[in-house]
Amino acid sequence: MSALDKALSQFQKSFHSSPHFIVRSPGRVNLLGEHVDYNDGWVLPVAIDRATYLVASQRDDDQLSIFAADLDSHIQLPTSNFELPTWSLYPCGVAHFLREANLNVKGIDCAFASDVPRGAGLSSSASVELAFAVAWQKLGGWSLSKMKLAQLCQKAENEFVGVNCGIMDQFACAHGQKDHALLLDCRSLEWTPVPLPQGVAIVIADTTKRRELGKSEYNNRRAACEEASRLLGVKALRDISLEEFNKRENILPSLIAKRARHVVEECDRTLKAVEALKRNDLESFGHAMNESHRTLRDLYEVSCPELDAMVNAAQSLESCYGARLTGAGFGGCAVALVDANAAQNFERELAKRYEKATGLKAEIYVCEASGGANVLSRPSDPKGL
């Protein structure tokens, strides 16, 4: 059963009616620009054709009756007097900060389900947040820019859920465009859609290894970057060119220099790779992806044996332009850019080689760049593309 069908079935079972509307909110994968968002750098995410589907109707009162169909769990607020399940923090956080911004959050009957894998680094949480923000925008009759919606959802995740994420996830879920990647300047929040060449597929390969030690190691990487910026006399590492860094690297302690070098190189290669993509130079773009994995593995040290095995297997296949870990690291997913004509063979062979190397069965998804979170024009248009 598809995620949309699951959400519809749960809604009809729970509320004995048909929903007034359906929201689709995608997950995302980042092609380039890893661990640079908190260094004010540039990222290149893509909204993917896997999504959260929220089916909903307005209530006559201010109650929020929400079913998580995937988890067979339900909350009803404000009457629930039990401890809230973890999943509910995402919609509740969105509701809280919408109200704090003096926006009308109307009562809702809804059910949601998702085919974005949880815990894989594909922004399943941001997908849920944007789905609820778009639903309440429709019900409330108010209108905010997509960026403002993304920022409110980020605030909910930072301050209500307690996850100190950057803006990239919510931005990509809100702004996705069919057949385009999105180049985002994480300082100015200026962004540009970048057309993806025809004939390429985005393949996401989930190692099924879930992140361990992620939070403490993430905080250590951020601290190293902040110390490097202080010693180099810049606001953030995006402010020093690769040429200047090469001249001044020796003033940094060795470990901090390693961490900073990845960020400086990643910022430089992301901007250059975008220009290559605009020229349809897939060979150069793929090389940038491969180099990104190398520095994430060797300098930033956020890879793991399972990710390295997946990336090595992908890079060894002839139809692959480039591959790298994506997301925070320490587990989760790799992403590859692949000749679309060979994508199915690539998927089969990658799964086989990964299992041979690790003994683990991978989850592999051939994806397309899709539109951002929106109210579907019709229920028969489930991808909203």
ABEGO torsion letter per residue (X at the ends): XBAAAAAAAAAAAAAGBBBABBBBBBBBBBABGBGAAAAGBBBBBBBBABBBBBBBBBBABABBBBBBAAAGBBBBOAABABBBBAAAAAAAAAAAAAAAAGBBBBBBBBBBBBABBBGAGAGAAAAAAAAAAAAAAAAAGBBBBAAAAAAAAAAAAAAAAGBBBBAAAAAAAAABBBGBBBBBBAAAGBBBBBBBBBGBBBBBBBAGBBBBGAAAAAAAAAAAAAAAAAAAGBABAAABBAAAAAAAAAABBAAAAAAAAAAAAAAAAAAAAAAAAAAGBAAAAAAAAAAAAAAAAAAAGABBAAAAAAAAAAAABAABABBBBBEAEGEEBBBBBBBAAAAAAAAAAAAAAAAAAAGBBBBBBBBBBBBBBBBBABAABAAGX
